[in-house]
């Protein structure tokens, strides 16, 4: 039944059916099941094939089929390709690719920062996102990424400095989304109690919006040694 459904175009059945011969060492048969799906250019099928190849130790082939889709312009292939490179000792190639050429889109900067952080280069990741934060002042996802990096690298004061500069540029006003970004940084630098006090003193400190942030801080305090 699974084989029939796979042949009829049922993707999840096809994927399950492909894994059976793969587990039995029949790798060519496993990949053959995915051919009709890959023929459509569907990224999910290419991703599944790359994962199989990687699992079998056929790293160069996994990288190659992902590279082909990346060069064809598929928006999701770049991230998979650079992660594959990084996982298999070619992190510098991944860093270079995300920094240069036609791949200088803002989202790629976020991918590059994440890769740098995962490979012990958190300070470089912070520097990278700091440039983006300065260039696109007030872009929340950049500030979230930068703040998370600062927290993870033990540099909450740098994240807070960016938020302070943004608030100053807005004549001291701070939108509630930015205030929520500030709280974990404050907790890391000044302690959880101070962060809770700031949350409660905010103009929206008694509203539904702030409640989950306070609850998260309280939970962190309870779980602290």
C-alpha positions in Angstrom: 0.0 0.0 0.0 2.8 2.4 0.9 4.5 1.7 -2.3 1.4 2.3 -4.4 0.7 5.6 -2.6 4.3 6.6 -3.1 4.0 5.9 -6.8 0.8 7.9 -6.9 2.5 11.1 -5.7 1.9 10.9 -1.9 5.1 12.6 -0.7 5.2 11.3 2.9 4.6 7.7 1.7 7.3 8.2 -0.9 9.7 9.4 1.8 8.9 6.5 4.0 9.2 4.1 1.1 12.6 5.6 0.2 13.9 5.0 3.7 13.2 1.3 3.6 15.7 0.3 0.9 18.1 2.9 2.4 18.1 1.1 5.7 18.8 -2.2 3.8 21.8 -0.7 2.1 20.1 -0.3 -1.3 20.9 3.4 -1.6 20.4 3.6 -5.3 16.9 2.3 -5.0 16.2 4.7 -2.1 17.2 7.7 -4.2 15.3 6.4 -7.2 12.0 6.8 -5.3 12.7 10.5 -4.9 13.5 11.1 -8.6 10.0 12.1 -9.8 9.7 14.6 -7.0 13.2 16.1 -7.6 12.3 16.3 -11.3 9.7 19.0 -10.4 12.4 21.1 -8.7 10.7 20.8 -5.4 13.2 21.7 -2.7 11.8 19.4 0.0 12.7 16.4 -2.2 16.2 17.7 -2.8 16.6 18.3 0.9 15.5 14.8 1.7 17.9 13.3 -0.8 20.8 15.4 0.6 19.9 14.2 4.2 20.0 10.6 3.0 23.3 11.1 1.3 24.8 12.8 4.3 23.5 10.0 6.6 25.2 7.4 4.3 28.5 9.3 4.5 28.3 10.5 0.9 29.0 14.1 1.9 30.4 15.4 -1.4 27.2 14.2 -3.2 25.0 15.8 -0.6 26.8 19.1 -0.9 26.7 18.9 -4.7 23.0 18.4 -5.1 22.4 21.2 -2.6 24.8 23.5 -4.4 23.0 22.9 -7.7 19.7 24.1 -6.3 21.4 27.0 -4.6 22.9 28.2 -7.9 19.5 27.7 -9.5 18.3 30.4 -7.1 16.2 28.4 -4.7 15.8 30.6 -1.6 16.1 27.8 1.0 19.0 26.0 -0.6 21.6 28.6 0.5 21.1 28.0 4.2 21.2 24.2 3.8 24.3 24.4 1.6 26.2 26.6 4.0 25.2 24.4 7.0 26.4 21.3 5.2 29.7 23.0 4.4 30.1 24.1 8.0 29.2 20.7 9.4 31.9 19.0 7.4 35.0 21.1 8.0 34.3 23.8 5.4 33.0 26.5 7.6 35.3 29.2 6.0 33.7 28.5 2.6 30.3 29.0 4.1 31.3 32.2 5.8 32.8 33.6 2.6 29.7 32.6 0.6 27.4 34.4 3.0 29.6 37.5 3.0 30.2 38.0 -0.7 28.9 38.0 -4.2 25.2 37.9 -4.9 24.4 36.6 -1.5 24.6 39.8 0.5 20.9 39.9 1.3 20.0 40.9 4.8 18.6 37.5 5.7 22.0 35.9 4.8 23.6 38.2 7.4 21.4 36.5 10.0 22.4 33.1 8.7 26.1 34.1 8.8 25.8 35.4 12.3 24.2 32.1 13.5 27.0 30.1 11.8 29.7 32.2 13.3 28.2 31.8 16.8 27.9 28.1 16.4 31.6 27.8 15.5 32.9 29.7 18.4 33.1 33.1 16.7 30.3 34.8 18.7 32.1 38.2 18.9 32.3 38.3 15.1 28.6 37.5 14.9 27.9 40.4 17.3 30.0 42.8 15.2 28.2 41.7 12.1 24.7 42.2 13.5 25.8 45.5 15.2 26.6 46.9 11.7 23.1 45.8 10.5 21.4 47.2 13.6 23.1 50.6 13.0 22.3 50.5 9.3 18.6 49.5 9.8 17.8 51.2 13.1 14.7 49.9 14.6 14.4 46.6 12.6 13.1 44.4 15.4 14.3 41.0 14.1 17.8 42.4 13.8 17.6 43.7 17.4 16.3 40.4 18.6 19.2 38.5 16.9 21.8 41.0 18.2 20.4 40.9 21.7 20.3 37.1 21.8 23.9 37.0 20.6 24.9 39.5 23.2 23.3 37.5 25.9 24.8 34.2 24.7 28.3 35.8 24.6 28.1 37.4 28.0 27.9 40.9 26.6 24.4 42.1 27.6 25.7 45.7 28.1 26.4 45.9 24.3 22.9 44.9 23.5 21.5 47.4 26.0 23.7 50.1 24.5 22.1 49.6 21.1 18.6 49.8 22.6 19.6 53.0 24.5 20.9 54.6 21.3 17.7 53.7 19.5 15.6 55.1 22.3 17.7 58.3 22.3 17.1 58.6 18.5 13.4 58.5 19.2 13.5 61.3 21.8 13.4 58.8 24.7 10.4 56.8 23.5 10.7 53.1 23.4 8.1 50.9 21.7 6.9 47.9 23.7 8.6 45.4 21.4 11.9 47.0 22.2 11.1 47.0 25.9 10.6 43.2 25.7 14.0 42.8 24.1 15.5 44.9 26.8 14.3 42.7 29.7 16.4 39.6 29.3 19.5 41.8 28.7 18.7 43.7 31.9 18.3 40.4 33.8 21.7 39.3 32.6 23.5 42.5 33.5 21.6 43.8 36.6 19.8 40.7 37.8 16.3 39.3 37.4 14.8 41.4 40.2 15.8 44.6 38.4 14.4 43.4 35.1 11.1 42.5 36.8 11.0 46.0 38.4 11.5 47.6 35.1 8.8 45.5 33.5 6.3 46.4 36.2 7.2 50.1 36.0 6.7 50.3 32.3 3.5 52.1 31.2 2.1 48.8 30.0 3.5 46.9 33.0 0.0 45.8 34.2 -1.3 44.8 30.8 -1.7 41.5 29.1 1.3 42.3 26.9 3.8 42.5 29.7 2.4 39.6 31.8 4.1 36.8 29.9 7.5 38.6 30.0 7.2 39.0 33.8 6.1 35.4 34.1 9.2 34.3 32.1 11.5 36.4 34.4 9.8 34.9 37.5 10.3 31.4 36.2 14.0 32.2 35.5 14.3 33.4 39.1 12.7 30.3 40.4 15.0 28.0 38.4 18.2 29.9 39.3 20.5 28.1 41.8 
